Amino acid sequence: MNQITLYLMTLKGFKVLESLINTNNTSLINFVVYGQDKSVQNDYSNEIISLCQSNEIRCYNRKEKTGLPVSEYSIAISWRWMIDTQSKCTLIVLHDSLLPKYRGFAPLVSCLIKGESKIGVTALLASEEYDKGAIIDQESIPVEYPIKIEKAIKEITTCYSKLVLNIFEVIKNQKKLASKTQNEDEATYSLWRDEEDYKIDWSIDADQIKRFVDAVGYPYKGAFTTIEGRKIRILDVTVIQDVKIENRTPGKLIFYKKDNPIFVCGIGLIQINKAIYDDSKEDVLSLKKFRVRLL
């Protein structure tokens, strides 16, 4: 019987492994490789290890590069690193977008910031140029705003599990995986993000800012801005109906609604519901004064 290696990371990888166990598909799993990522608050490596151990599935840290058994197929989920497979191994990658749209990095985050009406996952064959391989299958779900990234990740895991279960079924029946070439004319890209890309641009529309804050929140570090020279993480906001401002200056405080400050955007207003200082993790909203500017 064909054997499959799983390269797993994050909640999505954990949930796929869980679904394979619950559907009695572990006999096809040769072993699991897990990764660790300090840029997210929980990479689910411990949960993946525990699940493997409790179900007698061999698992290895991705840094264990020698002596690993050979599989005919490999499936990568939430994987951030190059995979050096044997020449006869078919590598299948699951990508957080409906390719050829949003090739590249953090595609789900980019989809939510832009306000796409649906989000989805693509299973594709690995290629020399990232995310250009032939598409095996796709699954999508509609999305309603506002939605935080944590909820979107949980909802999209159903797409991951369905795709992998379908692939396992094809391999189990020793059939050939069908695939189709991507349409290059429809291709778009999503760039990698670092700390600088988490900064809020107060000159844009309040609706865009709301989507941005929601899209880079937990399990990521969260959107930030600065107040009086200190970095703060904005964790939850509400869009407020705009008012006519004669000398509009994005980032300036305009109102308080109970304990919640409301700030001017390029278009519209944003009410901050939850924010903490990045260094001390203390609540920011205890600050009570009007001469406040966010940069």
C-alpha positions in Angstrom: 0.0 0.0 0.0 1.2 3.5 -0.8 2.7 5.4 2.2 2.3 9.1 2.9 4.4 11.6 4.8 2.6 14.5 6.4 4.4 17.8 7.0 2.3 19.6 9.6 2.1 22.9 11.3 -0.5 25.0 13.1 -4.1 24.3 14.0 -4.8 23.4 10.3 -2.2 20.6 10.4 -3.4 19.4 13.7 -7.0 19.2 12.6 -6.2 17.4 9.4 -4.3 14.7 11.4 -7.2 14.5 13.8 -9.6 13.9 10.9 -7.4 11.2 9.4 -7.3 9.4 12.7 -11.1 9.7 13.2 -11.7 8.2 9.7 -9.3 5.3 10.2 -6.7 6.5 7.7 -3.6 6.1 9.8 -2.5 2.9 8.0 -1.5 5.1 5.1 0.6 7.5 7.2 4.3 6.6 7.0 5.3 9.3 9.5 4.7 12.9 10.5 7.2 15.8 10.4 6.3 18.8 12.5 7.7 22.3 12.5 8.0 25.0 15.2 7.4 28.7 14.5 8.0 31.4 17.1 6.2 34.1 15.0 2.8 32.7 16.0 1.6 32.4 19.6 0.8 28.6 19.2 2.3 26.6 16.4 0.5 23.4 17.6 3.7 21.4 17.5 3.1 20.0 21.0 -0.5 19.1 20.1 0.7 17.3 16.9 3.4 15.4 18.8 0.9 14.3 21.5 -1.7 13.2 18.9 1.0 11.1 17.1 2.2 9.5 20.3 -1.3 8.6 21.5 -2.1 7.0 18.1 1.3 5.3 17.6 2.2 7.4 14.6 6.0 8.1 14.1 6.8 11.8 14.2 10.0 13.7 13.7 11.1 17.3 14.1 11.8 19.0 10.8 15.4 19.4 11.8 15.9 15.7 11.8 17.1 15.5 8.2 18.8 12.2 8.0 17.6 8.7 8.3 13.9 9.4 7.7 12.0 6.6 5.9 11.0 7.2 2.3 7.3 7.7 1.2 5.7 7.6 -2.1 3.7 10.8 -1.4 4.2 13.8 0.9 1.5 16.3 1.9 2.5 19.7 3.3 0.1 21.8 5.4 0.9 25.3 6.8 4.6 24.5 5.9 7.0 27.4 5.7 10.2 25.6 4.6 11.6 23.9 1.6 11.0 20.1 1.5 13.8 18.0 0.2 11.9 14.9 -1.0 13.2 11.8 -2.8 13.0 12.1 -6.6 10.2 9.5 -6.8 8.2 11.1 -4.1 5.1 13.1 -5.2 4.9 16.3 -3.1 1.4 17.8 -2.6 1.1 21.3 -1.1 -2.0 22.8 0.5 -2.2 26.5 0.0 -4.5 29.0 1.8 -6.1 30.5 -1.3 -8.0 29.7 -4.4 -5.1 29.6 -6.8 -4.0 31.1 -9.0 -5.1 34.1 -6.8 -2.9 35.0 -3.8 0.2 32.9 -4.6 2.9 33.3 -2.0 2.9 34.3 1.7 0.0 34.8 4.3 -2.7 34.5 1.6 -5.5 34.1 4.0 -4.5 37.3 5.8 -4.4 39.2 2.5 -7.8 37.8 1.4 -9.4 39.1 4.6 -7.8 42.5 4.5 -9.0 42.9 0.9 -12.5 41.8 1.9 -12.9 38.8 -0.4 -16.4 37.2 -0.5 -15.0 33.7 -0.1 -11.9 32.0 1.2 -10.5 28.6 0.4 -7.7 26.1 0.0 -6.0 24.6 -3.0 -4.3 21.2 -3.2 -1.6 21.4 -5.8 1.5 19.5 -7.0 4.7 21.2 -5.9 6.7 23.0 -8.6 10.1 24.8 -8.9 8.4 28.2 -8.7 6.2 28.5 -5.6 2.4 27.9 -5.9 2.6 27.4 -9.7 2.0 23.7 -9.8 -0.9 21.9 -11.3 -4.1 22.1 -9.2 -5.5 18.8 -7.8 -8.5 20.1 -6.1 -10.0 23.2 -4.3 -12.5 23.8 -1.5 -14.0 27.2 -0.5 -16.4 28.7 2.0 -18.2 32.1 2.0 -17.1 34.7 4.5 -19.1 37.4 6.2 -17.5 40.5 7.7 -16.4 41.4 10.3 -14.4 38.2 10.9 -11.3 37.7 13.0 -8.4 35.6 11.6 -8.7 33.1 14.5 -12.3 32.3 13.4 -11.4 32.2 9.7 -8.6 29.7 10.4 -11.0 27.5 12.4 -13.6 27.6 9.6 -11.1 27.0 6.8 -9.8 23.8 8.5 -12.9 22.0 7.2 -11.6 22.7 3.7 -8.2 21.3 4.6 -9.6 18.1 6.1 -12.0 17.5 3.1 -9.2 17.9 0.6 -6.8 15.6 2.4 -9.4 13.0 3.0 -10.2 13.0 -0.7 -6.5 12.7 -1.6 -6.1 9.8 0.8 -9.1 8.1 -0.8 -7.6 8.3 -4.3 -4.2 7.0 -3.1 -5.9 4.2 -1.0 -7.7 3.0 -4.2 -4.4 3.2 -6.1 -5.8 5.7 -8.6 -3.9 8.5 -10.3 -4.3 12.0 -8.9 -5.9 14.2 -11.6 -4.6 17.7 -11.9 -5.0 20.8 -14.2 -2.6 23.6 -15.1 -3.1 27.0 -13.6 -4.2 30.0 -15.7 -1.3 32.4 -15.5 -3.4 35.3 -16.8 -5.4 35.1 -13.5 -2.4 34.9 -11.2 -1.9 37.3 -8.3 0.6 37.3 -5.4 0.7 37.9 -1.7 3.9 39.2 -0.2 5.5 38.1 3.1 4.8 40.1 6.2 7.1 41.2 9.0 6.7 43.5 12.0 6.7 46.7 9.8 3.7 45.3 7.9 1.6 45.1 11.2 1.5 48.9 11.5 -1.8 50.6 11.0 -2.1 53.3 8.3 -4.6 55.8 9.8 -4.9 57.6 6.5 -7.0 54.8 4.9 -10.7 53.9 5.2 -12.0 52.9 8.6 -13.5 49.7 7.1 -10.1 48.7 5.8 -8.5 49.4 9.1 -11.1 47.2 10.8 -10.4 44.3 8.4 -6.7 44.8 8.9 -6.9 44.7 12.7 -9.1 41.6 12.6 -6.8 39.8 10.0 -3.5 40.1 11.8 -4.8 39.4 15.4 -4.4 36.2 17.3 -2.6 33.8 16.6 -0.5 36.6 15.1 1.0 39.4 17.1 -1.6 42.0 16.2 -1.8 45.4 14.5 0.2 48.1 16.1 0.4 51.9 16.3 2.4 54.3 18.6 1.1 56.6 21.2 3.5 59.1 22.8 6.5 57.1 21.5 5.3 53.7 22.9 4.1 50.9 20.7 0.6 49.5 21.4 -1.2 46.5 20.0 -4.7 47.2 18.8 -6.7 44.0 19.4 -10.3 45.0 18.8 -12.0 47.9 17.1 -15.4 49.1 15.8 -16.2 51.3 12.8 -18.0 54.5 13.8 -20.2 56.6 11.5 -18.2 59.5 10.2 -18.7 63.2 11.0 -17.7 66.3 9.1 -14.2 67.4 10.2 -13.0 70.7 8.8 -9.3 70.0 9.5 -9.3 66.2 9.1 -6.1 64.7 10.6 -5.9 60.9 10.6 -4.8 59.4 13.9 -6.1 62.2 16.1 -8.5 61.4 18.9 -11.9 63.0 18.4 -14.4 61.4 20.9 -14.7 59.1 23.9 -17.6 56.7 24.1 -17.6 55.7 27.8 -14.1 54.4 28.2 -13.4 53.8 24.5 -11.5 56.4 22.5 -12.5 57.1 18.9 -9.9 58.2 16.3 -10.1 59.9 13.0 -9.2 57.8 9.9 -8.7 58.9 6.3 -12.4 58.1 5.8 -14.6 57.3 8.8 -13.8 56.8 12.5 -12.5 53.9 14.5 -13.4 53.1 18.1 -10.7 51.2 20.0 -12.2 48.5 22.3 -9.1 46.7 23.4 -5.5 47.7 23.2 -2.3 46.9 25.2 1.2 48.4 25.5 3.5 46.1 23.5 6.2 46.1 26.2 4.2 45.8 29.4 1.0 44.3 28.1 -0.9 46.8 30.3 -4.3 48.1 29.2 -4.1 51.3 27.1 -7.6 52.5 27.5 -7.1 53.8 31.0 -5.4 56.8 29.3 -7.9 59.7 29.7 -7.1 62.8 27.7 -8.0 64.4 24.4 -4.7 65.5 23.0 -3.7 62.1 21.7 -2.3 61.3 18.3 -1.7 57.8 17.0 1.2 57.3 14.5 
